[in-house]
Amino acid sequence: MNDLTFMALAAQEATKAVAYKTFENPRVGAIIVQNNQIIATGYHDVFGQAHAEINAFNHLKDKNQIIGATMYVTLEPCSSSGKVGSCAKAMSTWGLRRVVIGSIDPNPTTNGQGVALLKASGVEVAVLHTNHSACLNPEFYYYFQSKKPYVQLKLVVSKDGFVSSGHHKRTKLTDDRADIDVHQERAKRSAIMIGSETFLVDKPQLTIRLVDSGHQQPMRVVIDRRGRLQNNHFDFSNRWIIYTENMAFANQSHNVYLMTHGLAGVLRHLAQQNIQSVMIEGGPKLMNAFIAENLWQEKLIYETDVTLGSGVPGVICKQMPESETRVGNAVKRRYIND
């Protein structure tokens, strides 16, 4: 088999990772090959724990098998110490003859430095520039290449296209299984954003509750242009951020920020706080504002089996979905902004 074939097999390993568990870390796969035979495989499966390269090495029955072997890894091995130490530094001590990399890491903490470290230790390095890693980790690549968070618009609608039975009314549409799927999607994101109307009507927790993600809760963000929440006796101190155009409100608390450049400015500010991706869970008004300014990368629409007959209409999706699956009482459709 050739390098591209082995890299495709490494990419298959990466697909075993669950995105809501790897969180802000990319899904990465690695295989170790000796004499044209795969002798170990690994993938990064939990945020803050061992990366794919280390897992593959640890799966060797005899560590001496790696001497003179080739490792195929879908993303450049990290050069920074981070949470688990530098993979490139560890790999340089194993006795590998060659490392084949699918894609250079767009994260500036590595971005070519992993390759340089391996080469300096005498390991032969080849970069194939495949798109496996980018396809598996669109949020990760978008954030580091654009310097903005990846924006996912998420909406739950009835079978006839309504988000609630009326204005200022909280309407439950999803069943338990669909709720779990929503929380799995939440757990992939660095932040969840709503508008002030959604906050006042639903008082949502915006937390991950139905799945064991193994990582921190997302940042919770509210867009409150008029400052409707300034006299609300809610504790916003625990990982909440509010953006407003109300100067008095912005001066009221350390976690309330003045919106000076609209939603685009909000996204830039979130990126400066290392927020890689944002799920917009607000109502149609907030979502349509993001759509109007073309500030989104993905729409996630859950069309439930519930029929309301009338109420507040959702957003209209004219394009064909990228994917469509049934989860509980809902059809989950994913749309990509091309």
Contacts in CASP RR format, 6 or more apart in sequence:
PFRMAT RR
TARGET T0000
AUTHOR 0000-0000-0000
METHOD contacts of the structure
MODEL  1
MNDLTFMALAAQEATKAVAYKTFENPRVGAIIVQNNQIIATGYHDVFGQA
HAEINAFNHLKDKNQIIGATMYVTLEPCSSSGKVGSCAKAMSTWGLRRVV
IGSIDPNPTTNGQGVALLKASGVEVAVLHTNHSACLNPEFYYYFQSKKPY
VQLKLVVSKDGFVSSGHHKRTKLTDDRADIDVHQERAKRSAIMIGSETFL
VDKPQLTIRLVDSGHQQPMRVVIDRRGRLQNNHFDFSNRWIIYTENMAFA
NQSHNVYLMTHGLAGVLRHLAQQNIQSVMIEGGPKLMNAFIAENLWQEKL
IYETDVTLGSGVPGVICKQMPESETRVGNAVKRRYIND
1 36 0 8 1.000
3 72 0 8 1.000
3 100 0 8 1.000
3 126 0 8 1.000
3 128 0 8 1.000
4 128 0 8 1.000
4 130 0 8 1.000
6 31 0 8 1.000
6 33 0 8 1.000
6 38 0 8 1.000
6 70 0 8 1.000
6 72 0 8 1.000
6 100 0 8 1.000
7 72 0 8 1.000
7 74 0 8 1.000
7 100 0 8 1.000
7 102 0 8 1.000
7 128 0 8 1.000
7 130 0 8 1.000
7 132 0 8 1.000
8 132 0 8 1.000
9 31 0 8 1.000
9 38 0 8 1.000
9 72 0 8 1.000
10 29 0 8 1.000
10 30 0 8 1.000
10 31 0 8 1.000
10 72 0 8 1.000
10 73 0 8 1.000
10 74 0 8 1.000
10 102 0 8 1.000
10 132 0 8 1.000
11 29 0 8 1.000
11 74 0 8 1.000
11 130 0 8 1.000
11 132 0 8 1.000
11 133 0 8 1.000
11 136 0 8 1.000
13 29 0 8 1.000
13 30 0 8 1.000
13 31 0 8 1.000
13 41 0 8 1.000
13 42 0 8 1.000
13 43 0 8 1.000
13 52 0 8 1.000
14 27 0 8 1.000
14 28 0 8 1.000
14 29 0 8 1.000
14 43 0 8 1.000
14 44 0 8 1.000
14 52 0 8 1.000
14 74 0 8 1.000
14 132 0 8 1.000
14 133 0 8 1.000
14 136 0 8 1.000
15 27 0 8 1.000
15 136 0 8 1.000
16 43 0 8 1.000
16 45 0 8 1.000
17 27 0 8 1.000
17 28 0 8 1.000
17 29 0 8 1.000
17 43 0 8 1.000
17 44 0 8 1.000
17 45 0 8 1.000
18 45 0 8 1.000
19 27 0 8 1.000
19 188 0 8 1.000
20 184 0 8 1.000
20 185 0 8 1.000
20 186 0 8 1.000
20 187 0 8 1.000
20 188 0 8 1.000
20 211 0 8 1.000
20 213 0 8 1.000
21 45 0 8 1.000
21 46 0 8 1.000
21 47 0 8 1.000
21 187 0 8 1.000
21 213 0 8 1.000
21 214 0 8 1.000
21 215 0 8 1.000
22 44 0 8 1.000
22 45 0 8 1.000
22 46 0 8 1.000
22 47 0 8 1.000
23 47 0 8 1.000
23 187 0 8 1.000
23 188 0 8 1.000
23 213 0 8 1.000
23 215 0 8 1.000
24 47 0 8 1.000
24 140 0 8 1.000
24 190 0 8 1.000
24 276 0 8 1.000
24 277 0 8 1.000
25 44 0 8 1.000
25 47 0 8 1.000
25 48 0 8 1.000
25 51 0 8 1.000
25 140 0 8 1.000
26 44 0 8 1.000
26 75 0 8 1.000
26 133 0 8 1.000
26 136 0 8 1.000
26 137 0 8 1.000
26 140 0 8 1.000
27 43 0 8 1.000
27 44 0 8 1.000
27 136 0 8 1.000
27 137 0 8 1.000
28 43 0 8 1.000
28 44 0 8 1.000
28 51 0 8 1.000
28 52 0 8 1.000
28 53 0 8 1.000
28 73 0 8 1.000
28 74 0 8 1.000
28 75 0 8 1.000
28 133 0 8 1.000
29 41 0 8 1.000
29 42 0 8 1.000
29 43 0 8 1.000
29 44 0 8 1.000
29 52 0 8 1.000
29 56 0 8 1.000
29 73 0 8 1.000
29 74 0 8 1.000
29 75 0 8 1.000
30 41 0 8 1.000
30 42 0 8 1.000
30 43 0 8 1.000
30 52 0 8 1.000
30 53 0 8 1.000
30 55 0 8 1.000
30 56 0 8 1.000
30 71 0 8 1.000
30 72 0 8 1.000
30 73 0 8 1.000
30 74 0 8 1.000
31 38 0 8 1.000
31 40 0 8 1.000
31 41 0 8 1.000
31 42 0 8 1.000
31 56 0 8 1.000
31 71 0 8 1.000
31 72 0 8 1.000
32 38 0 8 1.000
32 39 0 8 1.000
32 40 0 8 1.000
32 41 0 8 1.000
32 56 0 8 1.000
32 57 0 8 1.000
32 60 0 8 1.000
32 65 0 8 1.000
32 66 0 8 1.000
32 69 0 8 1.000
32 70 0 8 1.000
32 71 0 8 1.000
32 72 0 8 1.000
33 39 0 8 1.000
33 69 0 8 1.000
33 70 0 8 1.000
33 71 0 8 1.000
33 72 0 8 1.000
34 65 0 8 1.000
34 66 0 8 1.000
34 68 0 8 1.000
34 69 0 8 1.000
34 70 0 8 1.000
39 60 0 8 1.000
39 65 0 8 1.000
39 69 0 8 1.000
40 56 0 8 1.000
40 57 0 8 1.000
40 59 0 8 1.000
40 60 0 8 1.000
40 65 0 8 1.000
41 56 0 8 1.000
41 59 0 8 1.000
42 52 0 8 1.000
42 55 0 8 1.000
42 56 0 8 1.000
42 59 0 8 1.000
43 52 0 8 1.000
43 55 0 8 1.000
44 50 0 8 1.000
44 51 0 8 1.000
44 52 0 8 1.000
44 55 0 8 1.000
45 55 0 8 1.000
46 214 0 8 1.000
47 213 0 8 1.000
47 214 0 8 1.000
47 215 0 8 1.000
48 83 0 8 1.000
48 84 0 8 1.000
48 215 0 8 1.000
49 83 0 8 1.000
49 84 0 8 1.000
50 58 0 8 1.000
50 84 0 8 1.000
51 77 0 8 1.000
51 78 0 8 1.000
51 84 0 8 1.000
51 87 0 8 1.000
52 73 0 8 1.000
52 74 0 8 1.000
53 71 0 8 1.000
53 73 0 8 1.000
53 77 0 8 1.000
53 87 0 8 1.000
53 90 0 8 1.000
53 91 0 8 1.000
54 84 0 8 1.000
54 87 0 8 1.000
54 90 0 8 1.000
56 71 0 8 1.000
57 63 0 8 1.000
57 66 0 8 1.000
57 90 0 8 1.000
57 91 0 8 1.000
57 94 0 8 1.000
60 66 0 8 1.000
63 94 0 8 1.000
66 94 0 8 1.000
66 95 0 8 1.000
66 96 0 8 1.000
67 94 0 8 1.000
67 95 0 8 1.000
68 95 0 8 1.000
68 96 0 8 1.000
68 97 0 8 1.000
68 98 0 8 1.000
69 95 0 8 1.000
69 96 0 8 1.000
69 97 0 8 1.000
69 98 0 8 1.000
70 96 0 8 1.000
70 97 0 8 1.000
70 98 0 8 1.000
70 99 0 8 1.000
70 100 0 8 1.000
71 91 0 8 1.000
71 96 0 8 1.000
71 98 0 8 1.000
71 99 0 8 1.000
71 100 0 8 1.000
72 100 0 8 1.000
72 102 0 8 1.000
73 99 0 8 1.000
73 100 0 8 1.000
73 101 0 8 1.000
73 102 0 8 1.000
74 101 0 8 1.000
74 102 0 8 1.000
74 103 0 8 1.000
74 130 0 8 1.000
74 132 0 8 1.000
74 133 0 8 1.000
74 136 0 8 1.000
75 101 0 8 1.000
75 102 0 8 1.000
75 103 0 8 1.000
75 105 0 8 1.000
75 133 0 8 1.000
75 137 0 8 1.000
76 88 0 8 1.000
76 101 0 8 1.000
76 102 0 8 1.000
76 103 0 8 1.000
76 104 0 8 1.000
76 105 0 8 1.000
76 110 0 8 1.000
76 111 0 8 1.000
76 112 0 8 1.000
76 114 0 8 1.000
76 115 0 8 1.000
76 127 0 8 1.000
77 86 0 8 1.000
77 87 0 8 1.000
77 88 0 8 1.000
77 91 0 8 1.000
77 99 0 8 1.000
77 101 0 8 1.000
77 110 0 8 1.000
77 114 0 8 1.000
77 118 0 8 1.000
78 85 0 8 1.000
78 86 0 8 1.000
78 87 0 8 1.000
78 88 0 8 1.000
78 105 0 8 1.000
78 107 0 8 1.000
78 109 0 8 1.000
78 110 0 8 1.000
78 114 0 8 1.000
79 86 0 8 1.000
79 88 0 8 1.000
79 89 0 8 1.000
79 109 0 8 1.000
79 110 0 8 1.000
79 112 0 8 1.000
79 113 0 8 1.000
79 114 0 8 1.000
79 116 0 8 1.000
79 117 0 8 1.000
80 86 0 8 1.000
80 109 0 8 1.000
80 110 0 8 1.000
80 113 0 8 1.000
82 109 0 8 1.000
86 114 0 8 1.000
86 117 0 8 1.000
88 110 0 8 1.000
88 113 0 8 1.000
88 114 0 8 1.000
88 115 0 8 1.000
88 117 0 8 1.000
88 118 0 8 1.000
89 117 0 8 1.000
91 99 0 8 1.000
91 118 0 8 1.000
91 123 0 8 1.000
92 117 0 8 1.000
92 118 0 8 1.000
92 120 0 8 1.000
92 121 0 8 1.000
92 122 0 8 1.000
92 123 0 8 1.000
93 121 0 8 1.000
95 123 0 8 1.000
96 123 0 8 1.000
97 123 0 8 1.000
97 124 0 8 1.000
98 123 0 8 1.000
98 124 0 8 1.000
98 125 0 8 1.000
98 126 0 8 1.000
99 118 0 8 1.000
99 123 0 8 1.000
99 124 0 8 1.000
99 125 0 8 1.000
99 126 0 8 1.000
100 125 0 8 1.000
100 126 0 8 1.000
100 127 0 8 1.000
100 128 0 8 1.000
101 115 0 8 1.000
101 125 0 8 1.000
101 126 0 8 1.000
101 127 0 8 1.000
101 128 0 8 1.000
102 127 0 8 1.000
102 128 0 8 1.000
102 129 0 8 1.000
102 130 0 8 1.000
102 132 0 8 1.000
102 133 0 8 1.000
103 127 0 8 1.000
103 128 0 8 1.000
103 129 0 8 1.000
103 130 0 8 1.000
103 131 0 8 1.000
103 132 0 8 1.000
103 133 0 8 1.000
103 134 0 8 1.000
104 111 0 8 1.000
104 112 0 8 1.000
104 115 0 8 1.000
104 127 0 8 1.000
104 129 0 8 1.000
105 111 0 8 1.000
105 112 0 8 1.000
105 114 0 8 1.000
106 140 0 8 1.000
106 141 0 8 1.000
106 144 0 8 1.000
106 145 0 8 1.000
107 140 0 8 1.000
107 144 0 8 1.000
108 144 0 8 1.000
115 125 0 8 1.000
115 127 0 8 1.000
118 125 0 8 1.000
119 125 0 8 1.000
133 141 0 8 1.000
134 141 0 8 1.000
138 150 0 8 1.000
138 297 0 8 1.000
138 298 0 8 1.000
139 150 0 8 1.000
139 188 0 8 1.000
139 276 0 8 1.000
139 277 0 8 1.000
140 276 0 8 1.000
142 148 0 8 1.000
142 150 0 8 1.000
142 297 0 8 1.000
143 149 0 8 1.000
143 150 0 8 1.000
143 271 0 8 1.000
143 276 0 8 1.000
143 277 0 8 1.000
147 268 0 8 1.000
147 271 0 8 1.000
148 267 0 8 1.000
148 268 0 8 1.000
148 271 0 8 1.000
149 190 0 8 1.000
149 191 0 8 1.000
149 267 0 8 1.000
149 270 0 8 1.000
149 271 0 8 1.000
149 275 0 8 1.000
149 276 0 8 1.000
149 277 0 8 1.000
149 278 0 8 1.000
150 276 0 8 1.000
150 277 0 8 1.000
150 278 0 8 1.000
150 297 0 8 1.000
150 298 0 8 1.000
151 267 0 8 1.000
151 277 0 8 1.000
151 278 0 8 1.000
151 280 0 8 1.000
151 290 0 8 1.000
151 295 0 8 1.000
151 296 0 8 1.000
151 297 0 8 1.000
151 298 0 8 1.000
152 185 0 8 1.000
152 189 0 8 1.000
152 277 0 8 1.000
152 278 0 8 1.000
152 279 0 8 1.000
152 280 0 8 1.000
152 296 0 8 1.000
152 297 0 8 1.000
152 298 0 8 1.000
152 299 0 8 1.000
152 300 0 8 1.000
153 280 0 8 1.000
153 287 0 8 1.000
153 290 0 8 1.000
153 291 0 8 1.000
153 296 0 8 1.000
153 298 0 8 1.000
153 299 0 8 1.000
153 300 0 8 1.000
153 315 0 8 1.000
154 182 0 8 1.000
154 185 0 8 1.000
154 279 0 8 1.000
154 280 0 8 1.000
154 281 0 8 1.000
154 299 0 8 1.000
154 300 0 8 1.000
154 301 0 8 1.000
154 302 0 8 1.000
155 163 0 8 1.000
155 282 0 8 1.000
155 283 0 8 1.000
155 284 0 8 1.000
155 287 0 8 1.000
155 299 0 8 1.000
155 300 0 8 1.000
155 301 0 8 1.000
155 302 0 8 1.000
155 314 0 8 1.000
155 315 0 8 1.000
156 163 0 8 1.000
156 173 0 8 1.000
156 174 0 8 1.000
156 178 0 8 1.000
156 182 0 8 1.000
156 301 0 8 1.000
156 302 0 8 1.000
156 304 0 8 1.000
156 330 0 8 1.000
157 163 0 8 1.000
157 173 0 8 1.000
157 301 0 8 1.000
157 302 0 8 1.000
157 303 0 8 1.000
157 304 0 8 1.000
157 314 0 8 1.000
158 173 0 8 1.000
158 303 0 8 1.000
158 304 0 8 1.000
158 306 0 8 1.000
158 307 0 8 1.000
158 308 0 8 1.000
158 309 0 8 1.000
159 303 0 8 1.000
159 304 0 8 1.000
159 305 0 8 1.000
159 306 0 8 1.000
159 307 0 8 1.000
160 307 0 8 1.000
160 308 0 8 1.000
160 309 0 8 1.000
161 303 0 8 1.000
161 308 0 8 1.000
161 313 0 8 1.000
161 314 0 8 1.000
162 308 0 8 1.000
162 309 0 8 1.000
162 310 0 8 1.000
162 311 0 8 1.000
162 312 0 8 1.000
162 313 0 8 1.000
162 314 0 8 1.000
163 171 0 8 1.000
163 173 0 8 1.000
163 283 0 8 1.000
163 284 0 8 1.000
163 311 0 8 1.000
163 312 0 8 1.000
163 313 0 8 1.000
163 314 0 8 1.000
164 170 0 8 1.000
164 171 0 8 1.000
164 308 0 8 1.000
164 311 0 8 1.000
164 312 0 8 1.000
165 171 0 8 1.000
165 308 0 8 1.000
165 310 0 8 1.000
165 311 0 8 1.000
166 310 0 8 1.000
166 311 0 8 1.000
166 312 0 8 1.000
167 311 0 8 1.000
167 312 0 8 1.000
168 201 0 8 1.000
169 201 0 8 1.000
170 201 0 8 1.000
170 202 0 8 1.000
171 308 0 8 1.000
173 302 0 8 1.000
173 304 0 8 1.000
173 306 0 8 1.000
173 330 0 8 1.000
174 182 0 8 1.000
174 302 0 8 1.000
174 304 0 8 1.000
174 328 0 8 1.000
174 329 0 8 1.000
174 330 0 8 1.000
175 304 0 8 1.000
175 328 0 8 1.000
175 329 0 8 1.000
175 330 0 8 1.000
176 328 0 8 1.000
177 327 0 8 1.000
177 328 0 8 1.000
177 329 0 8 1.000
178 302 0 8 1.000
178 304 0 8 1.000
178 327 0 8 1.000
178 328 0 8 1.000
178 329 0 8 1.000
178 330 0 8 1.000
178 332 0 8 1.000
179 210 0 8 1.000
180 210 0 8 1.000
180 211 0 8 1.000
181 302 0 8 1.000
181 327 0 8 1.000
181 328 0 8 1.000
181 330 0 8 1.000
181 332 0 8 1.000
182 302 0 8 1.000
183 208 0 8 1.000
183 209 0 8 1.000
183 210 0 8 1.000
183 211 0 8 1.000
184 211 0 8 1.000
185 279 0 8 1.000
185 300 0 8 1.000
186 192 0 8 1.000
186 206 0 8 1.000
186 208 0 8 1.000
186 218 0 8 1.000
186 279 0 8 1.000
187 208 0 8 1.000
187 211 0 8 1.000
187 213 0 8 1.000
187 215 0 8 1.000
187 218 0 8 1.000
188 277 0 8 1.000
189 218 0 8 1.000
189 277 0 8 1.000
189 278 0 8 1.000
189 279 0 8 1.000
190 218 0 8 1.000
190 219 0 8 1.000
190 274 0 8 1.000
190 275 0 8 1.000
190 276 0 8 1.000
190 277 0 8 1.000
190 278 0 8 1.000
191 218 0 8 1.000
191 219 0 8 1.000
191 220 0 8 1.000
191 221 0 8 1.000
191 241 0 8 1.000
191 270 0 8 1.000
191 275 0 8 1.000
191 277 0 8 1.000
191 278 0 8 1.000
191 279 0 8 1.000
192 206 0 8 1.000
192 218 0 8 1.000
192 219 0 8 1.000
192 220 0 8 1.000
192 221 0 8 1.000
192 278 0 8 1.000
192 279 0 8 1.000
192 281 0 8 1.000
193 221 0 8 1.000
193 222 0 8 1.000
193 223 0 8 1.000
193 278 0 8 1.000
193 279 0 8 1.000
193 280 0 8 1.000
193 281 0 8 1.000
193 282 0 8 1.000
193 286 0 8 1.000
194 204 0 8 1.000
194 206 0 8 1.000
194 221 0 8 1.000
194 222 0 8 1.000
194 223 0 8 1.000
194 280 0 8 1.000
194 281 0 8 1.000
194 282 0 8 1.000
194 283 0 8 1.000
194 286 0 8 1.000
195 222 0 8 1.000
195 223 0 8 1.000
195 224 0 8 1.000
195 282 0 8 1.000
195 283 0 8 1.000
195 285 0 8 1.000
195 286 0 8 1.000
196 222 0 8 1.000
196 223 0 8 1.000
196 224 0 8 1.000
196 225 0 8 1.000
196 226 0 8 1.000
196 227 0 8 1.000
196 228 0 8 1.000
196 229 0 8 1.000
197 283 0 8 1.000
197 285 0 8 1.000
198 204 0 8 1.000
198 281 0 8 1.000
198 282 0 8 1.000
198 283 0 8 1.000
198 286 0 8 1.000
199 222 0 8 1.000
199 224 0 8 1.000
199 229 0 8 1.000
200 228 0 8 1.000
200 229 0 8 1.000
200 232 0 8 1.000
203 234 0 8 1.000
204 281 0 8 1.000
206 218 0 8 1.000
206 220 0 8 1.000
206 281 0 8 1.000
207 217 0 8 1.000
207 218 0 8 1.000
207 220 0 8 1.000
208 217 0 8 1.000
208 218 0 8 1.000
217 239 0 8 1.000
218 239 0 8 1.000
218 279 0 8 1.000
219 239 0 8 1.000
219 240 0 8 1.000
219 241 0 8 1.000
219 270 0 8 1.000
219 273 0 8 1.000
219 275 0 8 1.000
220 239 0 8 1.000
220 240 0 8 1.000
220 241 0 8 1.000
221 240 0 8 1.000
221 241 0 8 1.000
221 242 0 8 1.000
221 243 0 8 1.000
221 266 0 8 1.000
221 270 0 8 1.000
221 278 0 8 1.000
222 229 0 8 1.000
222 240 0 8 1.000
222 241 0 8 1.000
222 242 0 8 1.000
222 243 0 8 1.000
223 243 0 8 1.000
223 259 0 8 1.000
223 263 0 8 1.000
223 266 0 8 1.000
223 286 0 8 1.000
224 242 0 8 1.000
224 243 0 8 1.000
224 244 0 8 1.000
224 246 0 8 1.000
224 249 0 8 1.000
225 244 0 8 1.000
225 245 0 8 1.000
225 246 0 8 1.000
225 259 0 8 1.000
226 244 0 8 1.000
226 245 0 8 1.000
226 246 0 8 1.000
227 244 0 8 1.000
227 245 0 8 1.000
227 246 0 8 1.000
227 249 0 8 1.000
229 236 0 8 1.000
229 242 0 8 1.000
229 249 0 8 1.000
230 244 0 8 1.000
230 246 0 8 1.000
230 248 0 8 1.000
230 249 0 8 1.000
230 252 0 8 1.000
236 242 0 8 1.000
236 253 0 8 1.000
236 255 0 8 1.000
236 256 0 8 1.000
237 255 0 8 1.000
240 255 0 8 1.000
241 255 0 8 1.000
241 256 0 8 1.000
241 257 0 8 1.000
241 270 0 8 1.000
242 249 0 8 1.000
242 253 0 8 1.000
242 255 0 8 1.000
242 256 0 8 1.000
242 257 0 8 1.000
243 256 0 8 1.000
243 257 0 8 1.000
243 258 0 8 1.000
243 259 0 8 1.000
243 266 0 8 1.000
243 269 0 8 1.000
244 250 0 8 1.000
244 256 0 8 1.000
244 257 0 8 1.000
244 258 0 8 1.000
244 259 0 8 1.000
245 258 0 8 1.000
245 259 0 8 1.000
247 258 0 8 1.000
249 256 0 8 1.000
250 256 0 8 1.000
250 257 0 8 1.000
250 258 0 8 1.000
257 269 0 8 1.000
259 265 0 8 1.000
259 266 0 8 1.000
261 268 0 8 1.000
263 289 0 8 1.000
263 290 0 8 1.000
263 293 0 8 1.000
263 295 0 8 1.000
264 293 0 8 1.000
264 295 0 8 1.000
267 278 0 8 1.000
267 295 0 8 1.000
270 278 0 8 1.000
279 300 0 8 1.000
280 286 0 8 1.000
280 287 0 8 1.000
280 290 0 8 1.000
280 296 0 8 1.000
283 314 0 8 1.000
284 312 0 8 1.000
284 313 0 8 1.000
284 314 0 8 1.000
284 315 0 8 1.000
287 314 0 8 1.000
287 315 0 8 1.000
288 315 0 8 1.000
290 296 0 8 1.000
291 315 0 8 1.000
294 337 0 8 1.000
296 337 0 8 1.000
297 336 0 8 1.000
297 337 0 8 1.000
298 334 0 8 1.000
298 335 0 8 1.000
298 336 0 8 1.000
298 337 0 8 1.000
299 315 0 8 1.000
299 317 0 8 1.000
299 333 0 8 1.000
299 334 0 8 1.000
299 335 0 8 1.000
299 337 0 8 1.000
300 332 0 8 1.000
300 333 0 8 1.000
300 334 0 8 1.000
300 335 0 8 1.000
301 315 0 8 1.000
301 317 0 8 1.000
301 321 0 8 1.000
301 332 0 8 1.000
301 333 0 8 1.000
301 335 0 8 1.000
302 327 0 8 1.000
302 330 0 8 1.000
302 331 0 8 1.000
302 332 0 8 1.000
302 333 0 8 1.000
303 330 0 8 1.000
303 331 0 8 1.000
303 333 0 8 1.000
304 329 0 8 1.000
304 330 0 8 1.000
305 329 0 8 1.000
305 330 0 8 1.000
306 329 0 8 1.000
317 333 0 8 1.000
317 335 0 8 1.000
319 335 0 8 1.000
321 333 0 8 1.000
321 334 0 8 1.000
321 335 0 8 1.000
322 334 0 8 1.000
322 335 0 8 1.000
322 336 0 8 1.000
323 332 0 8 1.000
323 333 0 8 1.000
323 334 0 8 1.000
324 331 0 8 1.000
324 332 0 8 1.000
324 333 0 8 1.000
324 334 0 8 1.000
325 331 0 8 1.000
325 332 0 8 1.000
326 332 0 8 1.000
END
